[in-house]
Amino acid sequence: MKKFVTILTGIVFLTSLSVQAGDIGDKLDLALKAEIRGESDTKRDRNRKAKETLAFFGLEDNMKVIELLPGGGCIPNC
């Protein structure tokens, strides 16, 4: 859970930078490739779909993201 919060913090940080990127999707790609993310985080990306989730909620360049009380995302014995 702490790692996921760290990831979202990284995404917020990188999307708040005034980086010359084509659109929010490019900035999210940069955030997902950030060195702060560990190998276990990047392996879980295909299942978590962070970029797709943020796009679904309509994330725009001038917005910030915070995650409150995230669930474990896993049922017992998984």
PDB file with SEQRES, HELIX, SHEET and CRYST1 records, atoms N, CA, C and O in Angstrom:
SEQRES   1 A   78  MET LYS LYS PHE VAL THR ILE LEU THR GLY ILE VAL PHE          
SEQRES   2 A   78  LEU THR SER LEU SER VAL GLN ALA GLY ASP ILE GLY ASP          
SEQRES   3 A   78  LYS LEU ASP LEU ALA LEU LYS ALA GLU ILE ARG GLY GLU          
SEQRES   4 A   78  SER ASP THR LYS ARG ASP ARG ASN ARG LYS ALA LYS GLU          
SEQRES   5 A   78  THR LEU ALA PHE PHE GLY LEU GLU ASP ASN MET LYS VAL          
SEQRES   6 A   78  ILE GLU LEU LEU PRO GLY GLY GLY CYS ILE PRO ASN CYS          
HELIX    1 AA1 LYS A    2  SER A   16  1                                  15    
HELIX    2 AA2 ILE A   24  LEU A   32  1                                   9    
HELIX    3 AA3 GLU A   39  ARG A   48  1                                  10    
HELIX    4 AA4 ALA A   50  PHE A   56  1                                   7    
CRYST1    1.000    1.000    1.000  90.00  90.00  90.00 P 1           1          
ATOM      1  N   MET A   1       0.826  -1.186   0.000  1.00  0.00           N  
ATOM      2  CA  MET A   1       0.000   0.000   0.000  1.00  0.00           C  
ATOM      3  C   MET A   1       0.869   1.248   0.000  1.00  0.00           C  
ATOM      4  O   MET A   1       0.572   2.207  -0.713  1.00  0.00           O  
ATOM      5  N   LYS A   2       1.941   1.250   0.790  1.00  0.00           N  
ATOM      6  CA  LYS A   2       2.811   2.419   0.842  1.00  0.00           C  
ATOM      7  C   LYS A   2       3.466   2.668  -0.507  1.00  0.00           C  
ATOM      8  O   LYS A   2       3.660   3.814  -0.913  1.00  0.00           O  
ATOM      9  N   LYS A   3       3.807   1.576  -1.205  1.00  0.00           N  
ATOM     10  CA  LYS A   3       4.434   1.742  -2.516  1.00  0.00           C  
ATOM     11  C   LYS A   3       3.461   2.372  -3.503  1.00  0.00           C  
ATOM     12  O   LYS A   3       3.854   3.210  -4.315  1.00  0.00           O  
ATOM     13  N   PHE A   4       2.192   1.972  -3.436  1.00  0.00           N  
ATOM     14  CA  PHE A   4       1.206   2.530  -4.345  1.00  0.00           C  
ATOM     15  C   PHE A   4       1.027   4.026  -4.094  1.00  0.00           C  
ATOM     16  O   PHE A   4       0.898   4.808  -5.036  1.00  0.00           O  
ATOM     17  N   VAL A   5       1.019   4.414  -2.833  1.00  0.00           N  
ATOM     18  CA  VAL A   5       0.926   5.833  -2.492  1.00  0.00           C  
ATOM     19  C   VAL A   5       2.148   6.566  -3.022  1.00  0.00           C  
ATOM     20  O   VAL A   5       2.036   7.683  -3.527  1.00  0.00           O  
ATOM     21  N   THR A   6       3.320   5.936  -2.909  1.00  0.00           N  
ATOM     22  CA  THR A   6       4.541   6.531  -3.438  1.00  0.00           C  
ATOM     23  C   THR A   6       4.437   6.712  -4.945  1.00  0.00           C  
ATOM     24  O   THR A   6       4.854   7.739  -5.482  1.00  0.00           O  
ATOM     25  N   ILE A   7       3.885   5.724  -5.621  1.00  0.00           N  
ATOM     26  CA  ILE A   7       3.713   5.800  -7.066  1.00  0.00           C  
ATOM     27  C   ILE A   7       2.791   6.957  -7.434  1.00  0.00           C  
ATOM     28  O   ILE A   7       3.106   7.756  -8.316  1.00  0.00           O  
ATOM     29  N   LEU A   8       1.669   7.039  -6.763  1.00  0.00           N  
ATOM     30  CA  LEU A   8       0.740   8.131  -7.061  1.00  0.00           C  
ATOM     31  C   LEU A   8       1.348   9.493  -6.728  1.00  0.00           C  
ATOM     32  O   LEU A   8       1.099  10.475  -7.427  1.00  0.00           O  
ATOM     33  N   THR A   9       2.130   9.549  -5.679  1.00  0.00           N  
ATOM     34  CA  THR A   9       2.816  10.794  -5.349  1.00  0.00           C  
ATOM     35  C   THR A   9       3.765  11.166  -6.484  1.00  0.00           C  
ATOM     36  O   THR A   9       3.850  12.328  -6.883  1.00  0.00           O  
ATOM     37  N   GLY A  10       4.467  10.175  -6.991  1.00  0.00           N  
ATOM     38  CA  GLY A  10       5.361  10.412  -8.126  1.00  0.00           C  
ATOM     39  C   GLY A  10       4.610  10.888  -9.350  1.00  0.00           C  
ATOM     40  O   GLY A  10       5.067  11.783 -10.061  1.00  0.00           O  
ATOM     41  N   ILE A  11       3.455  10.288  -9.595  1.00  0.00           N  
ATOM     42  CA  ILE A  11       2.647  10.709 -10.739  1.00  0.00           C  
ATOM     43  C   ILE A  11       2.193  12.151 -10.566  1.00  0.00           C  
ATOM     44  O   ILE A  11       2.256  12.948 -11.501  1.00  0.00           O  
ATOM     45  N   VAL A  12       1.732  12.480  -9.354  1.00  0.00           N  
ATOM     46  CA  VAL A  12       1.312  13.860  -9.085  1.00  0.00           C  
ATOM     47  C   VAL A  12       2.478  14.811  -9.286  1.00  0.00           C  
ATOM     48  O   VAL A  12       2.328  15.863  -9.908  1.00  0.00           O  
ATOM     49  N   PHE A  13       3.634  14.442  -8.763  1.00  0.00           N  
ATOM     50  CA  PHE A  13       4.812  15.303  -8.891  1.00  0.00           C  
ATOM     51  C   PHE A  13       5.169  15.512 -10.351  1.00  0.00           C  
ATOM     52  O   PHE A  13       5.369  16.644 -10.792  1.00  0.00           O  
ATOM     53  N   LEU A  14       5.249  14.431 -11.095  1.00  0.00           N  
ATOM     54  CA  LEU A  14       5.668  14.548 -12.485  1.00  0.00           C  
ATOM     55  C   LEU A  14       4.629  15.242 -13.351  1.00  0.00           C  
ATOM     56  O   LEU A  14       4.986  15.960 -14.285  1.00  0.00           O  
ATOM     57  N   THR A  15       3.363  15.041 -13.060  1.00  0.00           N  
ATOM     58  CA  THR A  15       2.345  15.728 -13.851  1.00  0.00           C  
ATOM     59  C   THR A  15       2.237  17.199 -13.490  1.00  0.00           C  
ATOM     60  O   THR A  15       1.698  17.989 -14.265  1.00  0.00           O  
ATOM     61  N   SER A  16       2.737  17.573 -12.331  1.00  0.00           N  
ATOM     62  CA  SER A  16       2.693  18.988 -11.956  1.00  0.00           C  
ATOM     63  C   SER A  16       3.886  19.762 -12.505  1.00  0.00           C  
ATOM     64  O   SER A  16       3.887  20.993 -12.487  1.00  0.00           O  
ATOM     65  N   LEU A  17       4.893  19.058 -12.989  1.00  0.00           N  
ATOM     66  CA  LEU A  17       6.033  19.725 -13.598  1.00  0.00           C  
ATOM     67  C   LEU A  17       5.632  20.325 -14.934  1.00  0.00           C  
ATOM     68  O   LEU A  17       4.739  19.816 -15.612  1.00  0.00           O  
ATOM     69  N   SER A  18       6.285  21.387 -15.299  1.00  0.00           N  
ATOM     70  CA  SER A  18       5.996  21.958 -16.611  1.00  0.00           C  
ATOM     71  C   SER A  18       6.971  21.361 -17.626  1.00  0.00           C  
ATOM     72  O   SER A  18       7.815  22.055 -18.194  1.00  0.00           O  
ATOM     73  N   VAL A  19       6.827  20.077 -17.829  1.00  0.00           N  
ATOM     74  CA  VAL A  19       7.662  19.361 -18.787  1.00  0.00           C  
ATOM     75  C   VAL A  19       7.042  19.527 -20.163  1.00  0.00           C  
ATOM     76  O   VAL A  19       5.819  19.531 -20.301  1.00  0.00           O  
ATOM     77  N   GLN A  20       7.873  19.663 -21.169  1.00  0.00           N  
ATOM     78  CA  GLN A  20       7.363  19.767 -22.523  1.00  0.00           C  
ATOM     79  C   GLN A  20       6.972  18.385 -23.012  1.00  0.00           C  
ATOM     80  O   GLN A  20       7.789  17.679 -23.603  1.00  0.00           O  
ATOM     81  N   ALA A  21       5.760  18.004 -22.775  1.00  0.00           N  
ATOM     82  CA  ALA A  21       5.229  16.726 -23.253  1.00  0.00           C  
ATOM     83  C   ALA A  21       3.961  17.002 -24.030  1.00  0.00           C  
ATOM     84  O   ALA A  21       3.275  17.993 -23.780  1.00  0.00           O  
ATOM     85  N   GLY A  22       3.647  16.124 -24.976  1.00  0.00           N  
ATOM     86  CA  GLY A  22       2.523  16.350 -25.865  1.00  0.00           C  
ATOM     87  C   GLY A  22       1.190  16.444 -25.154  1.00  0.00           C  
ATOM     88  O   GLY A  22       0.396  17.333 -25.463  1.00  0.00           O  
ATOM     89  N   ASP A  23       0.924  15.574 -24.230  1.00  0.00           N  
ATOM     90  CA  ASP A  23      -0.339  15.579 -23.512  1.00  0.00           C  
ATOM     91  C   ASP A  23      -0.163  14.879 -22.171  1.00  0.00           C  
ATOM     92  O   ASP A  23       0.944  14.469 -21.823  1.00  0.00           O  
ATOM     93  N   ILE A  24      -1.229  14.743 -21.434  1.00  0.00           N  
ATOM     94  CA  ILE A  24      -1.159  14.134 -20.106  1.00  0.00           C  
ATOM     95  C   ILE A  24      -0.704  12.684 -20.197  1.00  0.00           C  
ATOM     96  O   ILE A  24      -0.042  12.187 -19.285  1.00  0.00           O  
ATOM     97  N   GLY A  25      -1.050  12.001 -21.281  1.00  0.00           N  
ATOM     98  CA  GLY A  25      -0.629  10.615 -21.461  1.00  0.00           C  
ATOM     99  C   GLY A  25       0.884  10.483 -21.490  1.00  0.00           C  
ATOM    100  O   GLY A  25       1.438   9.537 -20.931  1.00  0.00           O  
ATOM    101  N   ASP A  26       1.548  11.418 -22.134  1.00  0.00           N  
ATOM    102  CA  ASP A  26       3.010  11.402 -22.177  1.00  0.00           C  
ATOM    103  C   ASP A  26       3.596  11.602 -20.777  1.00  0.00           C  
ATOM    104  O   ASP A  26       4.577  10.954 -20.411  1.00  0.00           O  
ATOM    105  N   LYS A  27       3.001  12.483 -20.013  1.00  0.00           N  
ATOM    106  CA  LYS A  27       3.488  12.737 -18.661  1.00  0.00           C  
ATOM    107  C   LYS A  27       3.248  11.535 -17.753  1.00  0.00           C  
ATOM    108  O   LYS A  27       4.082  11.219 -16.905  1.00  0.00           O  
ATOM    109  N   LEU A  28       2.124  10.873 -17.928  1.00  0.00           N  
ATOM    110  CA  LEU A  28       1.867   9.664 -17.147  1.00  0.00           C  
ATOM    111  C   LEU A  28       2.861   8.569 -17.515  1.00  0.00           C  
ATOM    112  O   LEU A  28       3.324   7.831 -16.645  1.00  0.00           O  
ATOM    113  N   ASP A  29       3.186   8.462 -18.790  1.00  0.00           N  
ATOM    114  CA  ASP A  29       4.202   7.486 -19.213  1.00  0.00           C  
ATOM    115  C   ASP A  29       5.531   7.764 -18.522  1.00  0.00           C  
ATOM    116  O   ASP A  29       6.203   6.843 -18.058  1.00  0.00           O  
ATOM    117  N   LEU A  30       5.906   9.040 -18.457  1.00  0.00           N  
ATOM    118  CA  LEU A  30       7.150   9.413 -17.771  1.00  0.00           C  
ATOM    119  C   LEU A  30       7.094   9.051 -16.291  1.00  0.00           C  
ATOM    120  O   LEU A  30       8.072   8.556 -15.733  1.00  0.00           O  
ATOM    121  N   ALA A  31       5.963   9.294 -15.663  1.00  0.00           N  
ATOM    122  CA  ALA A  31       5.817   8.987 -14.242  1.00  0.00           C  
ATOM    123  C   ALA A  31       5.906   7.487 -13.993  1.00  0.00           C  
ATOM    124  O   ALA A  31       6.520   7.054 -13.018  1.00  0.00           O  
ATOM    125  N   LEU A  32       5.303   6.699 -14.862  1.00  0.00           N  
ATOM    126  CA  LEU A  32       5.333   5.248 -14.693  1.00  0.00           C  
ATOM    127  C   LEU A  32       6.727   4.672 -14.912  1.00  0.00           C  
ATOM    128  O   LEU A  32       7.037   3.585 -14.425  1.00  0.00           O  
ATOM    129  N   LYS A  33       7.563   5.399 -15.643  1.00  0.00           N  
ATOM    130  CA  LYS A  33       8.939   4.947 -15.895  1.00  0.00           C  
ATOM    131  C   LYS A  33       9.943   5.564 -14.916  1.00  0.00           C  
ATOM    132  O   LYS A  33      11.149   5.364 -15.064  1.00  0.00           O  
ATOM    133  N   ALA A  34       9.466   6.298 -13.937  1.00  0.00           N  
ATOM    134  CA  ALA A  34      10.343   7.000 -12.997  1.00  0.00           C  
ATOM    135  C   ALA A  34      11.234   6.019 -12.229  1.00  0.00           C  
ATOM    136  O   ALA A  34      10.812   4.915 -11.886  1.00  0.00           O  
ATOM    137  N   GLU A  35      12.454   6.439 -11.970  1.00  0.00           N  
ATOM    138  CA  GLU A  35      13.427   5.592 -11.266  1.00  0.00           C  
ATOM    139  C   GLU A  35      13.012   5.286  -9.833  1.00  0.00           C  
ATOM    140  O   GLU A  35      13.474   4.299  -9.260  1.00  0.00           O  
ATOM    141  N   ILE A  36      12.158   6.103  -9.248  1.00  0.00           N  
ATOM    142  CA  ILE A  36      11.726   5.893  -7.868  1.00  0.00           C  
ATOM    143  C   ILE A  36      10.900   4.617  -7.723  1.00  0.00           C  
ATOM    144  O   ILE A  36      10.791   4.058  -6.632  1.00  0.00           O  
ATOM    145  N   ARG A  37      10.323   4.164  -8.827  1.00  0.00           N  
ATOM    146  CA  ARG A  37       9.480   2.974  -8.794  1.00  0.00           C  
ATOM    147  C   ARG A  37      10.341   1.721  -8.825  1.00  0.00           C  
ATOM    148  O   ARG A  37      11.256   1.605  -9.640  1.00  0.00           O  
ATOM    149  N   GLY A  38      10.046   0.798  -7.944  1.00  0.00           N  
ATOM    150  CA  GLY A  38      10.789  -0.452  -7.878  1.00  0.00           C  
ATOM    151  C   GLY A  38      10.325  -1.452  -8.928  1.00  0.00           C  
ATOM    152  O   GLY A  38       9.312  -1.246  -9.596  1.00  0.00           O  
ATOM    153  N   GLU A  39      11.071  -2.525  -9.063  1.00  0.00           N  
ATOM    154  CA  GLU A  39      10.741  -3.555 -10.041  1.00  0.00           C  
ATOM    155  C   GLU A  39       9.383  -4.192  -9.743  1.00  0.00           C  
ATOM    156  O   GLU A  39       8.625  -4.502 -10.662  1.00  0.00           O  
ATOM    157  N   SER A  40       9.081  -4.385  -8.459  1.00  0.00           N  
ATOM    158  CA  SER A  40       7.787  -4.981  -8.108  1.00  0.00           C  
ATOM    159  C   SER A  40       6.627  -4.075  -8.530  1.00  0.00           C  
ATOM    160  O   SER A  40       5.554  -4.560  -8.888  1.00  0.00           O  
ATOM    161  N   ASP A  41       6.850  -2.758  -8.488  1.00  0.00           N  
ATOM    162  CA  ASP A  41       5.808  -1.820  -8.924  1.00  0.00           C  
ATOM    163  C   ASP A  41       5.584  -1.920 -10.425  1.00  0.00           C  
ATOM    164  O   ASP A  41       4.444  -1.993 -10.884  1.00  0.00           O  
ATOM    165  N   THR A  42       6.660  -1.924 -11.181  1.00  0.00           N  
ATOM    166  CA  THR A  42       6.521  -1.960 -12.632  1.00  0.00           C  
ATOM    167  C   THR A  42       5.938  -3.283 -13.110  1.00  0.00           C  
ATOM    168  O   THR A  42       5.240  -3.319 -14.123  1.00  0.00           O  
ATOM    169  N   LYS A  43       6.213  -4.363 -12.399  1.00  0.00           N  
ATOM    170  CA  LYS A  43       5.639  -5.660 -12.778  1.00  0.00           C  
ATOM    171  C   LYS A  43       4.123  -5.664 -12.603  1.00  0.00           C  
ATOM    172  O   LYS A  43       3.413  -6.347 -13.341  1.00  0.00           O  
ATOM    173  N   ARG A  44       3.631  -4.913 -11.640  1.00  0.00           N  
ATOM    174  CA  ARG A  44       2.195  -4.887 -11.354  1.00  0.00           C  
ATOM    175  C   ARG A  44       1.418  -3.920 -12.261  1.00  0.00           C  
ATOM    176  O   ARG A  44       0.187  -3.909 -12.232  1.00  0.00           O  
ATOM    177  N   ASP A  45       2.106  -3.127 -13.048  1.00  0.00           N  
ATOM    178  CA  ASP A  45       1.440  -2.118 -13.871  1.00  0.00           C  
ATOM    179  C   ASP A  45       0.396  -2.699 -14.818  1.00  0.00           C  
ATOM    180  O   ASP A  45      -0.667  -2.109 -15.011  1.00  0.00           O  
ATOM    181  N   ARG A  46       0.697  -3.850 -15.407  1.00  0.00           N  
ATOM    182  CA  ARG A  46      -0.254  -4.386 -16.394  1.00  0.00           C  
ATOM    183  C   ARG A  46      -1.581  -4.763 -15.737  1.00  0.00           C  
ATOM    184  O   ARG A  46      -2.624  -4.717 -16.390  1.00  0.00           O  
ATOM    185  N   ASN A  47      -1.558  -5.134 -14.461  1.00  0.00           N  
ATOM    186  CA  ASN A  47      -2.797  -5.466 -13.757  1.00  0.00           C  
ATOM    187  C   ASN A  47      -3.467  -4.249 -13.135  1.00  0.00           C  
ATOM    188  O   ASN A  47      -4.694  -4.172 -13.079  1.00  0.00           O  
ATOM    189  N   ARG A  48      -2.664  -3.299 -12.669  1.00  0.00           N  
ATOM    190  CA  ARG A  48      -3.224  -2.140 -11.970  1.00  0.00           C  
ATOM    191  C   ARG A  48      -3.788  -1.099 -12.916  1.00  0.00           C  
ATOM    192  O   ARG A  48      -4.760  -0.417 -12.589  1.00  0.00           O  
ATOM    193  N   LYS A  49      -3.182  -0.975 -14.087  1.00  0.00           N  
ATOM    194  CA  LYS A  49      -3.662  -0.052 -15.115  1.00  0.00           C  
ATOM    195  C   LYS A  49      -3.825   1.382 -14.584  1.00  0.00           C  
ATOM    196  O   LYS A  49      -4.874   2.004 -14.753  1.00  0.00           O  
ATOM    197  N   ALA A  50      -2.780   1.880 -13.949  1.00  0.00           N  
ATOM    198  CA  ALA A  50      -2.830   3.229 -13.363  1.00  0.00           C  
ATOM    199  C   ALA A  50      -3.112   4.295 -14.415  1.00  0.00           C  
ATOM    200  O   ALA A  50      -3.930   5.187 -14.189  1.00  0.00           O  
ATOM    201  N   LYS A  51      -2.444   4.210 -15.556  1.00  0.00           N  
ATOM    202  CA  LYS A  51      -2.641   5.215 -16.603  1.00  0.00           C  
ATOM    203  C   LYS A  51      -4.081   5.200 -17.108  1.00  0.00           C  
ATOM    204  O   LYS A  51      -4.698   6.254 -17.260  1.00  0.00           O  
ATOM    205  N   GLU A  52      -4.608   4.022 -17.363  1.00  0.00           N  
ATOM    206  CA  GLU A  52      -5.970   3.905 -17.859  1.00  0.00           C  
ATOM    207  C   GLU A  52      -6.988   4.393 -16.825  1.00  0.00           C  
ATOM    208  O   GLU A  52      -7.989   5.020 -17.171  1.00  0.00           O  
ATOM    209  N   THR A  53      -6.718   4.097 -15.561  1.00  0.00           N  
ATOM    210  CA  THR A  53      -7.624   4.522 -14.494  1.00  0.00           C  
ATOM    211  C   THR A  53      -7.674   6.036 -14.397  1.00  0.00           C  
ATOM    212  O   THR A  53      -8.755   6.618 -14.301  1.00  0.00           O  
ATOM    213  N   LEU A  54      -6.512   6.679 -14.421  1.00  0.00           N  
ATOM    214  CA  LEU A  54      -6.479   8.140 -14.341  1.00  0.00           C  
ATOM    215  C   LEU A  54      -7.126   8.770 -15.570  1.00  0.00           C  
ATOM    216  O   LEU A  54      -7.791   9.800 -15.460  1.00  0.00           O  
ATOM    217  N   ALA A  55      -6.936   8.163 -16.732  1.00  0.00           N  
ATOM    218  CA  ALA A  55      -7.589   8.665 -17.936  1.00  0.00           C  
ATOM    219  C   ALA A  55      -9.107   8.526 -17.822  1.00  0.00           C  
ATOM    220  O   ALA A  55      -9.849   9.417 -18.233  1.00  0.00           O  
ATOM    221  N   PHE A  56      -9.559   7.418 -17.268  1.00  0.00           N  
ATOM    222  CA  PHE A  56     -10.991   7.188 -17.082  1.00  0.00           C  
ATOM    223  C   PHE A  56     -11.616   8.283 -16.223  1.00  0.00           C  
ATOM    224  O   PHE A  56     -12.727   8.736 -16.499  1.00  0.00           O  
ATOM    225  N   PHE A  57     -10.907   8.705 -15.188  1.00  0.00           N  
ATOM    226  CA  PHE A  57     -11.435   9.743 -14.303  1.00  0.00           C  
ATOM    227  C   PHE A  57     -11.236  11.147 -14.857  1.00  0.00           C  
ATOM    228  O   PHE A  57     -11.601  12.127 -14.207  1.00  0.00           O  
ATOM    229  N   GLY A  58     -10.666  11.255 -16.041  1.00  0.00           N  
ATOM    230  CA  GLY A  58     -10.549  12.556 -16.700  1.00  0.00           C  
ATOM    231  C   GLY A  58      -9.418  13.425 -16.178  1.00  0.00           C  
ATOM    232  O   GLY A  58      -9.540  14.650 -16.151  1.00  0.00           O  
ATOM    233  N   LEU A  59      -8.316  12.805 -15.762  1.00  0.00           N  
ATOM    234  CA  LEU A  59      -7.178  13.578 -15.270  1.00  0.00           C  
ATOM    235  C   LEU A  59      -6.711  14.557 -16.344  1.00  0.00           C  
ATOM    236  O   LEU A  59      -6.524  14.188 -17.503  1.00  0.00           O  
ATOM    237  N   GLU A  60      -6.528  15.790 -15.940  1.00  0.00           N  
ATOM    238  CA  GLU A  60      -6.029  16.825 -16.839  1.00  0.00           C  
ATOM    239  C   GLU A  60      -4.727  17.383 -16.279  1.00  0.00           C  
ATOM    240  O   GLU A  60      -4.378  17.154 -15.121  1.00  0.00           O  
ATOM    241  N   ASP A  61      -4.030  18.111 -17.117  1.00  0.00           N  
ATOM    242  CA  ASP A  61      -2.695  18.604 -16.783  1.00  0.00           C  
ATOM    243  C   ASP A  61      -2.666  19.482 -15.541  1.00  0.00           C  
ATOM    244  O   ASP A  61      -1.654  19.504 -14.840  1.00  0.00           O  
ATOM    245  N   ASN A  62      -3.724  20.197 -15.249  1.00  0.00           N  
ATOM    246  CA  ASN A  62      -3.728  21.127 -14.109  1.00  0.00           C  
ATOM    247  C   ASN A  62      -4.285  20.503 -12.829  1.00  0.00           C  
ATOM    248  O   ASN A  62      -4.515  21.212 -11.850  1.00  0.00           O  
ATOM    249  N   MET A  63      -4.503  19.186 -12.826  1.00  0.00           N  
ATOM    250  CA  MET A  63      -5.089  18.508 -11.668  1.00  0.00           C  
ATOM    251  C   MET A  63      -4.030  17.818 -10.825  1.00  0.00           C  
ATOM    252  O   MET A  63      -2.921  17.548 -11.287  1.00  0.00           O  
ATOM    253  N   LYS A  64      -4.391  17.541  -9.585  1.00  0.00           N  
ATOM    254  CA  LYS A  64      -3.541  16.786  -8.678  1.00  0.00           C  
ATOM    255  C   LYS A  64      -4.321  15.554  -8.228  1.00  0.00           C  
ATOM    256  O   LYS A  64      -5.552  15.568  -8.195  1.00  0.00           O  
ATOM    257  N   VAL A  65      -3.603  14.499  -7.886  1.00  0.00           N  
ATOM    258  CA  VAL A  65      -4.234  13.234  -7.493  1.00  0.00           C  
ATOM    259  C   VAL A  65      -3.790  12.871  -6.089  1.00  0.00           C  
ATOM    260  O   VAL A  65      -2.617  13.000  -5.740  1.00  0.00           O  
ATOM    261  N   ILE A  66      -4.736  12.418  -5.291  1.00  0.00           N  
ATOM    262  CA  ILE A  66      -4.422  11.898  -3.972  1.00  0.00           C  
ATOM    263  C   ILE A  66      -5.257  10.637  -3.762  1.00  0.00           C  
ATOM    264  O   ILE A  66      -6.421  10.576  -4.159  1.00  0.00           O  
ATOM    265  N   GLU A  67      -4.661   9.659  -3.149  1.00  0.00           N  
ATOM    266  CA  GLU A  67      -5.372   8.413  -2.883  1.00  0.00           C  
ATOM    267  C   GLU A  67      -5.608   8.302  -1.385  1.00  0.00           C  
ATOM    268  O   GLU A  67      -4.672   8.365  -0.587  1.00  0.00           O  
ATOM    269  N   LEU A  68      -6.850   8.138  -1.024  1.00  0.00           N  
ATOM    270  CA  LEU A  68      -7.219   7.994   0.380  1.00  0.00           C  
ATOM    271  C   LEU A  68      -7.762   6.595   0.622  1.00  0.00           C  
ATOM    272  O   LEU A  68      -8.634   6.123  -0.108  1.00  0.00           O  
ATOM    273  N   LEU A  69      -7.252   5.944   1.633  1.00  0.00           N  
ATOM    274  CA  LEU A  69      -7.721   4.630   2.054  1.00  0.00           C  
ATOM    275  C   LEU A  69      -7.814   3.617   0.912  1.00  0.00           C  
ATOM    276  O   LEU A  69      -8.888   3.073   0.655  1.00  0.00           O  
ATOM    277  N   PRO A  70      -6.701   3.361   0.229  1.00  0.00           N  
ATOM    278  CA  PRO A  70      -6.745   2.384  -0.860  1.00  0.00           C  
ATOM    279  C   PRO A  70      -6.992   0.989  -0.315  1.00  0.00           C  
ATOM    280  O   PRO A  70      -6.567   0.655   0.791  1.00  0.00           O  
ATOM    281  N   GLY A  71      -7.672   0.192  -1.092  1.00  0.00           N  
ATOM    282  CA  GLY A  71      -7.908  -1.199  -0.708  1.00  0.00           C  
ATOM    283  C   GLY A  71      -6.695  -2.045  -1.040  1.00  0.00           C  
ATOM    284  O   GLY A  71      -5.809  -1.619  -1.781  1.00  0.00           O  
ATOM    285  N   GLY A  72      -6.663  -3.229  -0.495  1.00  0.00           N  
ATOM    286  CA  GLY A  72      -5.540  -4.123  -0.747  1.00  0.00           C  
ATOM    287  C   GLY A  72      -5.534  -4.683  -2.154  1.00  0.00           C  
ATOM    288  O   GLY A  72      -4.482  -5.061  -2.668  1.00  0.00           O  
ATOM    289  N   GLY A  73      -6.702  -4.739  -2.784  1.00  0.00           N  
ATOM    290  CA  GLY A  73      -6.784  -5.219  -4.141  1.00  0.00           C  
ATOM    291  C   GLY A  73      -6.624  -6.715  -4.287  1.00  0.00           C  
ATOM    292  O   GLY A  73      -6.441  -7.219  -5.395  1.00  0.00           O  
ATOM    293  N   CYS A  74      -6.691  -7.425  -3.184  1.00  0.00           N  
ATOM    294  CA  CYS A  74      -6.462  -8.861  -3.248  1.00  0.00           C  
ATOM    295  C   CYS A  74      -7.323  -9.551  -2.194  1.00  0.00           C  
ATOM    296  O   CYS A  74      -7.388  -9.128  -1.040  1.00  0.00           O  
ATOM    297  N   ILE A  75      -7.963 -10.596  -2.616  1.00  0.00           N  
ATOM    298  CA  ILE A  75      -8.743 -11.367  -1.651  1.00  0.00           C  
ATOM    299  C   ILE A  75      -7.806 -12.323  -0.913  1.00  0.00           C  
ATOM    300  O   ILE A  75      -6.701 -12.576  -1.394  1.00  0.00           O  
ATOM    301  N   PRO A  76      -8.202 -12.849   0.213  1.00  0.00           N  
ATOM    302  CA  PRO A  76      -7.310 -13.779   0.929  1.00  0.00           C  
ATOM    303  C   PRO A  76      -6.885 -14.949   0.052  1.00  0.00           C  
ATOM    304  O   PRO A  76      -7.637 -15.412  -0.806  1.00  0.00           O  
ATOM    305  N   ASN A  77      -5.689 -15.405   0.283  1.00  0.00           N  
ATOM    306  CA  ASN A  77      -5.109 -16.560  -0.416  1.00  0.00           C  
ATOM    307  C   ASN A  77      -4.839 -16.309  -1.891  1.00  0.00           C  
ATOM    308  O   ASN A  77      -4.905 -17.241  -2.693  1.00  0.00           O  
ATOM    309  N   CYS A  78      -4.536 -15.066  -2.266  1.00  0.00           N  
ATOM    310  CA  CYS A  78      -4.255 -14.840  -3.686  1.00  0.00           C  
ATOM    311  C   CYS A  78      -2.771 -14.746  -3.950  1.00  0.00           C  
ATOM    312  O   CYS A  78      -2.358 -14.558  -5.094  1.00  0.00           O  
TER     313      CYS A  78                                                      
END                                                                             
